[in-house]
Amino acid sequence: MASRRNRPINLPAPYLKRIWLEPSRITDREAYPFCLPLLRDDFELSFERAITIIVGENGTGKSTLLEAIAALAGYDEAGGGKGYMPVDHTDALEKMGGGLSAALRASWLPRITNGWFFRAESFFSVARYLDKAALDDPFGPPPPDFLSHSHGEGFLRFFEERCQRQGIFIFDEPESALSPARQIEFLKLMRRMDEIGHCQIIMATHAPVLMAYPNATLLRLTKYGLEPVTVRETDHYKVMREFCDDPDGFVQAAIEE
């Protein structure tokens, strides 16, 4: 008989309802990451829909926030799922006072730790870890062998295999190895996850194609914090629209500045 912990939960996503900063857990307001503008005031973020997409420039704290959410879900901050530890960075986290996750509190309905944290920069480390773990289990299924495929194909194969089960899935710039056509394939995967009804997605992206997913909560992270935004209001969309209107003129003007 399956344990209560492993039984499917008969409730729709989102499962993580809200996160907020607990000031009493902050030891040094001037230390990173608490010096980020995002965290200067009383930080709070609610999840109203199954899919939340966060956009913003590099350095605003998107990846830091996603790492903390992943840790709250029980995932390693280097990427992976519960129980996967492809990278040992305990010393680094201790120097940071436990990281942002140590100062955050979360509201769940219900608490769920199934799922995955995907980081483009650590994908190969995680893929090697999964391949090796499969090889070390003589009674398990054949190794997934994600690395035998091209970068983008390996990503999509990984997503297809891991990301349609019940859980919370955190994607940090999944478009990094995806061509525009592959981004469309990823959108189709998001739709399948959405239609299943038991997958919560929290994603940071620079890709307007992914930002435009319908029925998602789209948030822009700036030096003033998080704010709702439409895809047409994002700088990413405006830049790409100017490029598509006049590629030659856009590039010429950009390189002459």
TARA-V10393 format. One record per backbone hydrogen bond with DSSP energy under -1.0 kcal/mol. NH is the residue of the N-H (numbers start at 1). CO is the residue of the C=O. Records with the same first field share a line. If there is no record, write none. Layout:
NH: CO + CO
This chain:
11: 9
13: 197
17: 107
18: 107
19: 45
20: 105
21: 43
22: 103
25: 22
26: 23
31: 28
36: 33
39: 36
40: 37
43: 41
45: 19
47: 17
52: 201
53: 217
54: 203
55: 219
60: 57
65: 61
66: 62
67: 63
68: 64
69: 65
70: 66
71: 67
72: 68
73: 69
74: 71
75: 70
79: 76
80: 117
84: 81
93: 89
94: 90
95: 91
96: 92
97: 94
98: 93
103: 100
105: 20
107: 18
109: 15
116: 168
117: 80
118: 170
120: 172
123: 120
126: 122
127: 123
128: 124
129: 125
130: 126
131: 127
132: 128
133: 129
134: 130
135: 131
136: 132
140: 137
148: 145
149: 146
154: 150
155: 151
156: 152
157: 153
158: 154
159: 155
160: 156
161: 157
162: 158
163: 159
167: 198
168: 114
169: 200
170: 116
171: 202
172: 118
173: 204
176: 173
178: 175
183: 179
184: 180
185: 181
186: 182
187: 183
188: 184
189: 185
190: 186
191: 187
192: 188
193: 189
194: 190
195: 191
196: 192
197: 193
200: 167
201: 50
202: 169
203: 52
204: 171
205: 54
211: 207
212: 208
213: 210
216: 213
217: 51
219: 53
220: 227
221: 55
222: 225
225: 222
227: 220
229: 218
233: 230
234: 231
238: 234
239: 235
240: 236
241: 237
242: 238
243: 239
244: 240
245: 241
246: 242
250: 246
251: 247
252: 248
253: 249
254: 250
255: 251
